[in-house]
Amino acid sequence: MTGRILIAGAGPAGLGAAWRLQELGYPDWLLLEGAGHPGGLAASFVDARGFTWDIGGHVVFSHCAYFDAVLDSLFAPGEWTFHEREAWIHMRGRLLPYPFQHNLWRLPKAEVADCLAGLIEARLRPAAAPRDFAAYLLARFGAGLCRSFLFAYNGKVWGYPPARLGCDWVKERVAEIDLERVVRNTILERDDPDWGPNRSLRYPLRGGTGGLWTRCAERLPQERLRFNAPVGAIDSGARLVRTRDGVEHRYDALISTVPLPALCGLAGLPGLGEQNLLSTVTHAIGIGLAGAPPPELPRANWIYFPEPDCPFYRVTLLSNYSPHVVPDPSRHWSLLCEVSESKLQPVDAGRLVSATVKGLVATGMIRSSADVISTWHHRAAPGYPVPSCGRDAVLDRITPVLEARGIYSRGRHGAWKYEVGNQDHSFMQGVEAVDRILLGKPESVLDGTRVR
Ligand SMILES: Cc1cc2nc3c(=O)[nH]c(=O)nc-3n(C[C@H](O)[C@H](O)[C@H](O)COP(=O)(O)OP(=O)(O)OC[C@H]3O[C@@H](n4cnc5c(N)ncnc54)[C@H](O)[C@@H]3O)c2cc1C
């Protein structure tokens, strides 16, 4: 293809597209971003007291050599902090190492027996291919684990019961089960946190997660980046984008990272089924604290909270990632809490900060609300694209209609695929969209086939 390429959005996906266009030396492209800064959901903010906050716990655990190489070209090794993942689950008034199923022994004995019995029964009586996430969890993990943790935690994160979610997306996102390992760990009372794709993590030393994307945007030609330029309408027949201030931009291909339902509306193409795409709103609540983290958690990264004694499903010990996210690391530390809101799980946003502080005290994360010296609240809507039953059929209907009009909807909420919706995936979706448009190369991140 030749002609003008427009990009809508300067989050990781839009910046990935811009990066690749620049790398290829393509002469005719422009990026339009609605906000005044780059980063999208991966941006960071500094509050009035000097605490730095991300929109929920963000770490880099890349799947892609290309993405890693870009980050390495932007940041010297000394500009990162590196971590071996230390994640915990808070339930029954105690902490269990993550993943849950490998660390059952810390639960009350009757619950351990229930979990093991369910696991063994699931293994002995394999179920038919599951149709939804609840059936998938029951078939893989058994009724005991589902009752103890999996249903409660997943319900809290997704804002919908697991039966509303499909199961094709799961793959590496849910820890698999090794029955022998589970039994051994349980009998030997052995902690076993060693699982998963995000075992080794890195985090920017300065600027929070958003520091990555600020630097990335700085390396691009500034005259091709327009901030405070939200796309207000798309005439997909004439291939024209109009920003809200009335300026028109012609395009031959549009790489959009705008959330898909909103994009259908902007392009005058509603009714493609996009109303059936479920999402959650993510509330990120930052709590800046005087003092130091609990002595038992000096290196913890994050903690899951499946129980109803607090509104949050996860708390990140953000100040354990970098000393520069707090004003003075010798006197301050910080917690970043995430709360999911959905149609089925309403949230009283006005009371969320106080409910969060209360929950932190109730769960023993902080001693007293008197330690709180700063609070921050960000509402990300949407925050999670829910991989609901029937999602793929909706996407299969929308995608060809958009692409026939030269619109490539990519990124976390552009493609609406949670399982390929992290920063590395999103950035690579932008890169691969460009390669497809200009070089005719097939994309692979989008359908989950690619790791490069
Ligand atoms: C709570 C939470 C935790 C996360 N944790 C991790 C993690 O640990 N590791 C990880 O890798 N990823 C994580 N992510 C995912 C990460 O945030 C996303 O991968 C990434 O931000 C997606 O990039 P994107 O460009 O696709 O979309 P976005 O970041 O959403 O960017 C889209 C951009 O489009 C702009 N836009 C929207 N509408 C318009 C319009 N009409 N006109 C112009 N511009 C518009 C927006 O302002 C935004 O800048 C997490 C996300 C959340 C919510």
The ligand as a MOL file (V3000), in Angstrom:
LIG
                    3D

  0  0  0     0  0            999 V3000
M  V30 BEGIN CTAB
M  V30 COUNTS 53 58 0 0 0
M  V30 BEGIN ATOM
M  V30 1 C -5.2380 -2.6400 35.9050 0
M  V30 2 C -4.3410 -2.9470 34.7510 0
M  V30 3 C -3.1640 -3.6460 34.9590 0
M  V30 4 C -2.3120 -3.9350 33.8880 0
M  V30 5 N -1.1450 -4.6060 34.1290 0
M  V30 6 C -0.2850 -4.8310 33.1110 0
M  V30 7 C 0.9780 -5.4490 33.3500 0
M  V30 8 O 1.3250 -5.7960 34.4760 0
M  V30 9 N 1.8130 -5.6460 32.2940 0
M  V30 10 C 1.4690 -5.2630 31.0190 0
M  V30 11 O 2.2840 -5.4350 30.1130 0
M  V30 12 N 0.2840 -4.6770 30.7710 0
M  V30 13 C -0.6040 -4.4580 31.7690 0
M  V30 14 N -1.8050 -3.8500 31.5320 0
M  V30 15 C -2.1910 -3.5810 30.1370 0
M  V30 16 C -1.6470 -2.2850 29.5340 0
M  V30 17 O -2.1510 -1.1930 30.2310 0
M  V30 18 C -2.1120 -2.3070 28.0910 0
M  V30 19 O -1.4700 -3.3480 27.4290 0
M  V30 20 C -1.7970 -1.1170 27.2570 0
M  V30 21 O -2.0250 0.1020 27.8810 0
M  V30 22 C -2.6430 -1.1990 25.9820 0
M  V30 23 O -2.1890 -0.2790 25.0530 0
M  V30 24 P -3.1390 0.2100 23.8940 0
M  V30 25 O -2.3790 1.2050 23.1320 0
M  V30 26 O -3.7100 -0.9500 23.2030 0
M  V30 27 O -4.3900 0.9020 24.6130 0
M  V30 28 P -4.4690 2.1100 25.6210 0
M  V30 29 O -3.3390 2.1020 26.5630 0
M  V30 30 O -5.8420 2.0650 26.1600 0
M  V30 31 O -4.2930 3.3820 24.6710 0
M  V30 32 C -5.3280 3.8220 23.8230 0
M  V30 33 C -5.0990 5.3000 23.5620 0
M  V30 34 O -6.1240 5.7460 22.6930 0
M  V30 35 C -6.5290 7.0400 23.1010 0
M  V30 36 N -7.8790 7.2900 22.5820 0
M  V30 37 C -9.0540 6.7370 22.9840 0
M  V30 38 N -10.0750 7.2520 22.2710 0
M  V30 39 C -9.5320 8.1300 21.3950 0
M  V30 40 C -10.0590 8.9710 20.3910 0
M  V30 41 N -11.3860 9.0400 20.1420 0
M  V30 42 N -9.1970 9.7350 19.6730 0
M  V30 43 C -7.8560 9.6940 19.8940 0
M  V30 44 N -7.3040 8.9220 20.8590 0
M  V30 45 C -8.1310 8.1580 21.5850 0
M  V30 46 C -6.4870 6.9660 24.6100 0
M  V30 47 O -6.4110 8.2570 25.1970 0
M  V30 48 C -5.2190 6.1410 24.8300 0
M  V30 49 O -4.0920 6.9690 24.9520 0
M  V30 50 C -2.6850 -3.5550 32.5720 0
M  V30 51 C -3.8610 -2.8410 32.3650 0
M  V30 52 C -4.6910 -2.5450 33.4350 0
M  V30 53 C -5.9550 -1.7730 33.1910 0
M  V30 END ATOM
M  V30 BEGIN BOND
M  V30 1 1 1 2
M  V30 2 1 2 3
M  V30 3 2 2 52
M  V30 4 2 3 4
M  V30 5 1 4 5
M  V30 6 1 4 50
M  V30 7 2 5 6
M  V30 8 1 6 7
M  V30 9 1 6 13
M  V30 10 2 7 8
M  V30 11 1 7 9
M  V30 12 1 9 10
M  V30 13 2 10 11
M  V30 14 1 10 12
M  V30 15 2 12 13
M  V30 16 1 13 14
M  V30 17 1 14 15
M  V30 18 1 14 50
M  V30 19 1 15 16
M  V30 20 1 16 17
M  V30 21 1 16 18
M  V30 22 1 18 19
M  V30 23 1 18 20
M  V30 24 1 20 21
M  V30 25 1 20 22
M  V30 26 1 22 23
M  V30 27 1 23 24
M  V30 28 2 24 25
M  V30 29 1 24 26
M  V30 30 1 24 27
M  V30 31 1 27 28
M  V30 32 2 28 29
M  V30 33 1 28 30
M  V30 34 1 28 31
M  V30 35 1 31 32
M  V30 36 1 32 33
M  V30 37 1 33 34
M  V30 38 1 33 48
M  V30 39 1 34 35
M  V30 40 1 35 36
M  V30 41 1 35 46
M  V30 42 1 36 37
M  V30 43 1 36 45
M  V30 44 2 37 38
M  V30 45 1 38 39
M  V30 46 1 39 40
M  V30 47 2 39 45
M  V30 48 1 40 41
M  V30 49 2 40 42
M  V30 50 1 42 43
M  V30 51 2 43 44
M  V30 52 1 44 45
M  V30 53 1 46 47
M  V30 54 1 46 48
M  V30 55 1 48 49
M  V30 56 2 50 51
M  V30 57 1 51 52
M  V30 58 1 52 53
M  V30 END BOND
M  V30 END CTAB
M  END
